[in-house]
Each structure stands twice: as structure tokens, then as C-alpha cells.
Amino acid sequence: MTNPTVMKRRSEQHSSNIGQRGPSPSTKNSKEDTIGGGKVGPVALGILLFVVLGSAVLQVIQNMRQKSPFSGDD
């Protein structure tokens, strides 16, 4: 069990924060915490779209070239 004097001291330390509004300075996010500001550049977005759309087109082409099970070519 925690010593009552320790509990009282901790309570007094944290009671000063009760009247303050907003996040405390220790938990506030700064620009240094985020890498690159959290934004995706246009080049990265273009590469991502190229890969995703290109793979979708290739998948459609591959499915069209395969033998269809309903074609009746038995």
C-alpha cells in the first residue's frame, strides 16, 4: 500500500493542473513528433495509384485470357 504522505504529495502536484484547459505540455504533439507532417506527396500518391490500378487491369486481362468454365468447350 502506498504511503499516505506520498499520496498527499502527488495529489498536491496534480491539483495545480485542474484549472488549466487543454492538453498538458508533456502530452501535446509537436511537429517534431510526426515524420513529414503526415502528408502524402503527389509523387508517392501517383506511384500508389499506378501500382493499384495497374494490378487491377492486369488481373482483368488475366481473367479474360483464362478458359471460361461456362464456354462449352469440353
KAURHU-V209786 format. One record per helix or strand of 3 or more residues. SS is the DSSP state (H for helix, E for strand). FROM is the first residue (numbers start at 1). TO is the last residue. If there is no record, write none. Layout:
BEGIN
SS|FROM|TO / SS|FROM|TO
END
This chain:
BEGIN
H|4|15 / H|36|38 / H|42|65
END
